[in-house]
Amino acid sequence: MDLGGWIDTYLDHLRVERALAANTLESYARDLNAFASHAGDGCEPQVVDMGMLAEYLVASAKRGLGARSSARQLSAMRGFFRFLVREKVIAADPTTLLDRPRLGRRLPKVLSFDEVTRLLAAPDGTTDRGARDAAMIHLMYASGLRVTELCTLRLADVDTKTGVVAPLGKGGKRRLVPVGEVALAHIDAYVNDVRPRHAKPLEAVLFLSPRGGALTRQGFWKLLNRYALGAGITTELSPHKLRHSFATHLLRGGADLRAVQAMLGHADLGTTEIYTRVAQDHIRAAHTKSHPRA
């Protein structure tokens, strides 16, 4: 079987055995199939060596591919060739000695408290659409959900009595995240007064489009930017930026780092630690502005 056939087998393994998200699978498929195309039709895994892989990464860099994208490509190929070693298709992993591109770690950009306040007040809660949008934006900022987790959240995943939501995160893992009273009040108003008018029979998803189906990630992205513009927020606002703001504002308020890690659903504490730098920058800026000897 050639590279293309083994790539399909590997993607099936990731989909079934590891339950990776569709977006992650698409990214892996894109990177691996690009390499297979570079290697040529009919190329078999046994002929791929470190030189061929290095040549491909250099060619990608010459085409303008950035360090982060190159690192992602290498990560996809490492996973693939390790899989082939485990399946005894190849004897050794040709990616072992390849160096990962060095990355500068970018700090996440976040909204100010004032910008969040204006954003949360932007939807018109007297309309069906506005009530739904207010509930979604309040919940995202209150819980730090990923946009996919928000859009796929089921009615049964929200417990308004205990004040928690149970989103389905990466790798098919559920976690419990506390939600504040204000966000819960918006969810209650939407569920009791608006959702019944749009829900199809047996529909499980919490937040619905006007047609009664689940709202898409792209749909939420667009409505979020529309409200941001109306709230006077001039920079582009992504759902992930709202998630960054949730984590940073928690840490500025004194939250424990491991508690924030659990709420975000990060497997590695190091992923969460980046937010402490953003929170510390806020303190440093206040010192620089206010201290007479700063």
Order of alpha helices (4+ residues) and beta strands (2+ residues): alpha-alpha-alpha-alpha-alpha-alpha-alpha-beta-beta-beta-alpha-alpha-alpha-alpha-alpha
